[in-house]
Amino acid sequence: MNIVHVHVHVKPEFVEAFKQATIENASNSVKETGIARFDVVQQADDPTRFILVEIYKSAEASAAHKETAHYAQWRDTVAEMMA
């Protein structure tokens, strides 16, 4: 198992757009054979802060995830949304 915690601080004006794009990416990510789990967590007391909990079956699966079209679309969509 390879567990990754991605901490993201989003610009306030992009919180909803970031959330939508990230949930879509997570929904596609869990369809990958190498991903055991992919959770999107929004901080309750600061909605501009997120943690993505990505659980891969192997280090190779983590690398393969970054080669998918849905990851590339998410990366490009949210790049300017992050603080």
HELIX and SHEET records of a PDB file:
HELIX    1   1 PRO A   12  PHE A   14  5                                   3    
HELIX    2   2 VAL A   15  SER A   29  1                                  15    
HELIX    3   3 ALA A   59  HIS A   65  1                                   7    
HELIX    4   4 ALA A   69  VAL A   78  1                                  10    
HELIX    5   5 ALA A   79  MET A   81  5                                   3    
SHEET    1   A 3 ASN A   2  HIS A   9  0                                        
SHEET    2   A 3 ARG A  49  TYR A  56 -1                                        
SHEET    3   A 3 ILE A  35  GLN A  42 -1                                        
END                                                                             
